[in-house]
Amino acid sequence: MERDYWPTKQWRTATPAVMGVNGEKLAGLDTMIKSGYGNINGFVIVHKGHIIFERYDHGYGSEDPHHVASVTKSIISALIGVAINAGYIKNVEEKVLDYFPEYIANYANMKRAVTIRHLLTMTAPFPFSWKTGGRGGQEPLDRLRRQRDWVKYTLDLLGQKSQPGQFQYYTAGTHLLSAIITRVTGKSAREYANEHLFRPLGMNEIPDHQSNSFGLDDVFGKNVTGWVKDPDGNTAGGWGLTLTPRDMARFGLLYLNDGFWENTQVITREWVNESTAMNANNYGYLWWLREEGGIFSFSALGSGGNVICCIPEKDLVVVIASKIISKPRDRWPLIEKCIIPALGDLGRN
């Protein structure tokens, strides 16, 4: 896609009218947010590379980082793609246990069959079931944080009570992907992301998160800063990353532009296409997929209602930074009822 500028150093802003967007319909966002979305701290809409709507509440601003929870997974997905392109990983069919030889002796054949693709698509066999509308088993993340070895704990659970190929959303499985990145590159996922993803996009580089303890607030809650790591120094693969809303938008714009940024193919077009290809599970390579009303979108979603939603047809990125709470209201109605109608037939052209 041709763009006349890149927000590497600074975003350009434009009024909705200048970009041909119906400002009156877009203004309905304010009413909806105030009436039922009290945990939203930041909201950014990018159309054709320009910020056309930006709103902050509860004392937050554009440069205040948020713990984006499972949005972290989509960052890890990008890093796996970068590592494959760099030759550190052959392909997604590589066996997971091949990267952890010190653990392999006591593991059965089912574990040995699990591939990187299974982890990327949430089809690795873990002892938790997925039911329509939610999780059917309690994922023991609270138990995970108490472990001395997060990798071994996750590998021990792998292959229990199910077969590879069944969709089962399991956050800790993505921690294995982070550990693989470290084993093949010699750098933590945080360091690798700073060098090969965040810095090229002009995103804030993520500082080392000094974990003196692994209490609930230190790992998942209000004390999270930088990017959480486990006791062995592996960057948390499924959560624990803090990003500003504008940096979330930069990452979304990268994917909207097929991995190209300024003069560099940061992520290959092939990886972006594979990661966001629609399938029966509505889940790509750690991206949620939606096709509704003839409009396709792919989103990085995190607890509390943290969102990076990309709609290629509309050249649109919607970012929502939220306080993590239980059972937040679905964010899609904000996009469906206010943002998409405001754009009308506008798209990439």
C-alpha positions as CSV (number, residue, x, y, z in Angstrom):
1,M,0.0,0.0,0.0
2,E,1.3,3.5,-0.9
3,R,1.5,5.9,2.0
4,D,2.8,9.5,1.9
5,Y,4.1,9.3,5.5
6,W,4.9,6.9,8.3
7,P,4.2,7.7,12.0
8,T,7.7,6.5,13.0
9,K,8.5,9.7,14.8
10,Q,5.2,11.4,15.0
11,W,1.5,10.7,14.1
12,R,-0.4,13.0,11.8
13,T,-3.9,13.8,13.0
14,A,-6.9,14.8,10.9
15,T,-10.5,15.7,11.6
16,P,-13.0,13.1,10.5
17,A,-14.4,15.6,7.9
18,V,-11.0,16.0,6.2
19,M,-10.7,12.3,5.8
20,G,-14.3,12.0,4.5
21,V,-15.6,10.4,7.7
22,N,-19.1,11.3,9.1
23,G,-18.1,13.1,12.3
24,E,-21.7,13.1,13.7
25,K,-21.9,9.3,13.6
26,L,-18.4,9.0,15.1
27,A,-19.4,11.3,17.9
28,G,-21.7,8.7,19.1
29,L,-18.7,6.9,20.5
30,D,-18.4,9.4,23.4
31,T,-22.0,8.7,24.4
32,M,-21.6,4.9,24.3
33,I,-18.3,4.9,26.2
34,K,-19.7,7.1,28.9
35,S,-22.8,5.1,29.3
36,G,-21.4,1.6,29.6
37,Y,-17.6,1.3,29.2
38,G,-16.2,2.8,32.3
39,N,-12.9,0.9,32.3
40,I,-11.7,2.3,29.0
41,N,-8.7,4.6,29.5
42,G,-7.7,5.3,25.9
43,F,-9.3,5.1,22.5
44,V,-7.5,5.7,19.2
45,I,-8.9,5.4,15.7
46,V,-6.5,5.4,12.7
47,H,-7.9,5.8,9.2
48,K,-5.6,5.9,6.2
49,G,-2.6,6.3,8.6
50,H,-4.0,9.4,10.3
51,I,-5.4,9.6,13.8
52,I,-9.0,10.8,13.4
53,F,-10.3,10.1,16.9
54,E,-8.4,10.0,20.2
55,R,-9.9,10.0,23.7
56,Y,-8.4,9.5,27.1
57,D,-10.0,9.1,30.5
58,H,-9.2,8.6,34.2
59,G,-6.0,10.7,34.0
60,Y,-4.4,8.7,31.2
61,G,-2.7,10.2,28.1
62,S,-1.3,9.1,24.8
63,E,2.1,8.2,26.2
64,D,0.9,6.3,29.3
65,P,1.6,2.6,28.9
66,H,-1.1,0.0,29.8
67,H,-0.8,-3.7,30.6
68,V,-2.4,-5.0,27.4
69,A,-2.7,-8.6,28.7
70,S,-3.3,-11.1,25.9
71,V,-2.6,-8.5,23.2
72,T,0.9,-9.7,24.0
73,K,0.2,-12.9,22.2
74,S,0.0,-11.2,18.8
75,I,3.3,-9.5,19.4
76,I,4.8,-13.0,20.1
77,S,3.3,-14.2,16.9
78,A,5.0,-11.4,15.0
79,L,8.3,-12.3,16.6
80,I,8.0,-15.9,15.6
81,G,7.5,-14.7,12.0
82,V,10.5,-12.5,12.2
83,A,12.6,-15.3,13.6
84,I,11.5,-17.7,10.8
85,N,12.4,-15.1,8.2
86,A,15.8,-14.6,9.8
87,G,16.5,-18.4,9.6
88,Y,16.5,-19.0,13.4
89,I,13.4,-21.3,13.0
90,K,12.9,-23.5,9.9
91,N,9.1,-23.3,9.8
92,V,6.0,-23.7,11.9
93,E,6.0,-27.5,11.6
94,E,9.1,-27.7,13.8
95,K,8.5,-29.9,16.9
96,V,8.2,-27.9,20.1
97,L,10.1,-30.5,22.2
98,D,13.1,-30.2,19.9
99,Y,13.8,-26.8,21.5
100,F,13.8,-28.3,25.0
101,P,16.0,-31.3,24.9
102,E,16.7,-31.3,28.7
103,Y,13.0,-32.0,29.3
104,I,12.3,-34.5,26.6
105,A,13.4,-37.8,28.1
106,N,10.3,-38.4,30.2
107,Y,7.7,-37.2,27.7
108,A,5.4,-39.4,25.7
109,N,4.9,-39.5,22.0
110,M,1.9,-37.1,22.0
111,K,4.0,-34.3,23.4
112,R,6.6,-35.0,20.8
113,A,4.0,-34.5,18.0
114,V,3.2,-30.9,19.0
115,T,4.4,-28.2,16.6
116,I,5.0,-24.5,16.7
117,R,1.9,-24.2,14.5
118,H,-0.2,-25.9,17.2
119,L,1.0,-23.3,19.8
120,L,0.3,-20.4,17.3
121,T,-3.2,-21.6,16.5
122,M,-4.2,-22.7,20.1
123,T,-4.6,-26.3,18.9
124,A,-2.0,-27.8,21.2
125,P,-3.3,-30.5,23.6
126,F,-3.8,-29.1,27.1
127,P,-6.1,-30.4,29.8
128,F,-8.7,-27.6,29.3
129,S,-11.8,-27.7,27.2
130,W,-13.3,-24.9,25.1
131,K,-17.0,-24.3,25.0
132,T,-19.0,-22.0,22.9
133,G,-19.1,-18.6,24.6
134,G,-16.2,-19.2,26.9
135,R,-13.7,-21.4,28.5
136,G,-14.8,-24.8,29.8
137,G,-11.9,-25.3,32.1
138,Q,-10.0,-23.1,34.6
139,E,-6.6,-22.2,33.2
140,P,-4.2,-22.3,36.2
141,L,-2.3,-19.1,35.5
142,D,-2.3,-18.3,39.2
143,R,-0.6,-21.7,39.7
144,L,1.9,-21.0,37.0
145,R,3.2,-17.8,38.6
146,R,4.1,-19.9,41.7
147,Q,6.4,-22.3,39.8
148,R,10.1,-22.1,39.8
149,D,10.3,-23.3,36.2
150,W,7.4,-22.0,34.0
151,V,8.6,-23.8,30.9
152,K,8.7,-27.2,32.6
153,Y,5.3,-26.7,34.2
154,T,3.7,-25.9,30.9
155,L,5.5,-28.8,29.1
156,D,4.3,-31.1,31.9
157,L,0.7,-30.1,31.1
158,L,1.1,-30.5,27.4
159,G,-0.5,-33.6,25.9
160,Q,-3.0,-34.3,28.7
161,K,-6.6,-35.4,28.0
162,S,-6.8,-34.3,24.4
163,Q,-5.3,-34.6,20.9
164,P,-3.4,-32.1,18.8
165,G,-5.7,-30.1,16.5
166,Q,-8.6,-29.2,18.8
167,F,-9.0,-25.5,19.5
168,Q,-8.2,-24.8,23.2
169,Y,-7.3,-21.4,24.3
170,Y,-4.4,-21.8,26.6
171,T,-2.4,-18.7,27.6
172,A,0.6,-20.5,29.1
173,G,1.3,-22.3,25.9
174,T,2.5,-19.1,24.3
175,H,5.1,-18.9,27.0
176,L,6.8,-21.8,25.2
177,L,7.0,-19.7,22.0
178,S,8.8,-16.9,24.0
179,A,11.2,-19.4,25.4
180,I,11.9,-20.8,21.9
181,I,12.7,-17.3,20.6
182,T,15.2,-16.9,23.4
183,R,16.8,-20.3,22.7
184,V,17.2,-19.7,19.0
185,T,18.3,-16.0,19.1
186,G,20.1,-15.8,22.4
187,K,17.9,-12.8,23.3
188,S,14.8,-12.5,25.4
189,A,11.6,-11.9,23.5
190,R,11.6,-8.4,24.9
191,E,15.1,-7.7,23.6
192,Y,14.3,-9.3,20.2
193,A,11.1,-7.2,19.9
194,N,12.9,-4.0,20.8
195,E,15.5,-4.6,18.1
196,H,13.4,-6.1,15.3
197,L,9.9,-4.8,15.9
198,F,9.5,-1.9,18.2
199,R,12.5,0.2,17.2
200,P,11.8,0.0,13.4
201,L,8.2,1.3,14.0
202,G,9.3,4.1,16.3
203,M,7.6,2.4,19.3
204,N,8.9,2.9,22.8
205,E,11.5,0.4,23.6
206,I,10.4,-1.8,26.5
207,P,12.6,-1.7,29.6
208,D,13.5,-4.8,31.6
209,H,10.9,-5.6,34.2
210,Q,12.6,-6.3,37.4
211,S,10.6,-9.0,39.1
212,N,11.5,-9.2,42.8
213,S,8.5,-11.2,43.5
214,F,5.8,-13.1,41.6
215,G,2.6,-12.1,43.4
216,L,-0.6,-11.8,41.5
217,D,-0.3,-8.0,41.1
218,D,3.4,-8.3,40.1
219,V,2.7,-10.8,37.3
220,F,-0.9,-9.9,36.1
221,G,-2.0,-6.8,38.0
222,K,-1.3,-3.2,39.0
223,N,2.5,-3.6,39.5
224,V,3.2,-4.7,35.9
225,T,5.7,-2.5,34.1
226,G,7.8,-3.1,31.1
227,W,7.3,-6.7,30.1
228,V,7.1,-9.4,32.8
229,K,9.6,-12.3,32.8
230,D,9.7,-15.6,34.5
231,P,12.2,-16.6,37.2
232,D,14.6,-17.8,34.5
233,G,14.4,-14.6,32.6
234,N,12.1,-15.7,29.8
235,T,9.8,-13.0,28.7
236,A,6.1,-13.8,29.4
237,G,4.6,-15.1,26.2
238,G,0.9,-14.6,26.7
239,W,0.6,-11.4,28.8
240,G,2.6,-8.9,30.8
241,L,3.5,-6.4,28.1
242,T,2.8,-2.7,28.6
243,L,2.2,-0.5,25.5
244,T,1.0,3.0,24.9
245,P,-2.2,3.3,22.9
246,R,-0.4,5.0,20.0
247,D,2.2,2.2,20.0
248,M,-0.6,-0.3,19.9
249,A,-1.9,1.6,16.8
250,R,1.6,1.5,15.2
251,F,1.6,-2.3,15.5
252,G,-1.9,-2.6,14.1
253,L,-0.9,-0.3,11.2
254,L,2.1,-2.5,10.4
255,Y,-0.2,-5.5,10.0
256,L,-2.7,-3.5,8.0
257,N,0.2,-2.7,5.7
258,D,1.2,-6.3,5.2
259,G,4.2,-6.1,7.4
260,F,5.8,-3.2,5.5
261,W,6.9,0.0,7.3
262,E,8.6,2.9,5.6
263,N,11.4,1.3,3.6
264,T,11.5,-2.0,5.4
265,Q,9.6,-5.3,5.2
266,V,9.6,-5.7,9.0
267,I,7.4,-8.9,8.8
268,T,6.9,-10.8,5.6
269,R,3.7,-10.3,3.7
270,E,3.4,-14.1,3.7
271,W,3.5,-14.3,7.5
272,V,0.9,-11.6,7.9
273,N,-1.4,-13.4,5.4
274,E,-0.9,-16.8,7.2
275,S,-1.5,-15.2,10.6
276,T,-4.8,-13.6,9.6
277,A,-6.3,-16.2,7.2
278,M,-9.9,-17.0,8.1
279,N,-10.6,-20.5,9.3
280,A,-13.2,-22.6,11.1
281,N,-11.9,-21.6,14.5
282,N,-11.9,-17.8,13.8
283,Y,-8.4,-17.8,15.2
284,G,-5.2,-17.3,13.2
285,Y,-1.6,-17.2,14.5
286,L,-2.6,-15.7,17.9
287,W,-5.0,-13.2,16.2
288,W,-8.8,-13.3,16.6
289,L,-10.7,-13.3,13.2
290,R,-14.1,-12.0,12.5
291,E,-16.2,-11.8,9.3
292,E,-19.5,-10.1,9.8
293,G,-21.8,-8.1,7.6
294,G,-19.4,-8.6,4.7
295,I,-16.5,-7.0,6.6
296,F,-13.4,-9.0,7.7
297,S,-11.3,-8.0,10.7
298,F,-8.5,-9.4,12.7
299,S,-7.8,-8.4,16.3
300,A,-5.4,-8.7,19.1
301,L,-7.5,-9.0,22.2
302,G,-6.6,-8.8,25.9
303,S,-8.4,-9.2,29.2
304,G,-10.4,-6.2,30.4
305,G,-11.2,-5.1,26.8
306,N,-7.8,-4.2,25.4
307,V,-8.0,-4.3,21.7
308,I,-6.1,-3.7,18.5
309,C,-8.7,-4.2,15.7
310,C,-7.6,-4.1,12.1
311,I,-10.1,-3.8,9.2
312,P,-8.2,-3.9,5.9
313,E,-11.2,-3.1,3.7
314,K,-11.6,0.3,5.6
315,D,-7.9,1.0,6.0
316,L,-8.8,1.2,9.7
317,V,-7.1,0.4,13.0
318,V,-9.1,0.8,16.3
319,V,-7.2,0.7,19.6
320,I,-8.8,0.4,23.0
321,A,-6.6,0.5,26.2
322,S,-8.5,-0.6,29.2
323,K,-8.2,-1.3,32.9
324,I,-8.3,-5.0,33.4
325,I,-11.5,-6.0,35.1
326,S,-13.6,-9.2,35.0
327,K,-16.4,-9.5,32.5
328,P,-15.9,-6.3,30.6
329,R,-18.5,-5.3,28.0
330,D,-17.8,-6.5,24.5
331,R,-16.0,-3.8,22.5
332,W,-17.3,-4.9,19.0
333,P,-20.6,-2.9,19.3
334,L,-18.5,0.3,19.5
335,I,-16.8,-0.5,16.2
336,E,-20.0,-1.9,14.6
337,K,-22.4,0.8,15.6
338,C,-20.3,3.9,15.5
339,I,-17.1,3.6,13.6
340,I,-17.9,1.4,10.6
341,P,-21.1,3.4,9.8
342,A,-19.1,6.7,10.1
343,L,-16.8,5.5,7.3
344,G,-19.5,4.4,5.0
345,D,-18.1,3.1,1.8
346,L,-14.7,4.6,2.5
347,G,-11.8,2.2,2.1
348,R,-8.2,1.9,1.0
349,N,-8.6,4.1,-2.1
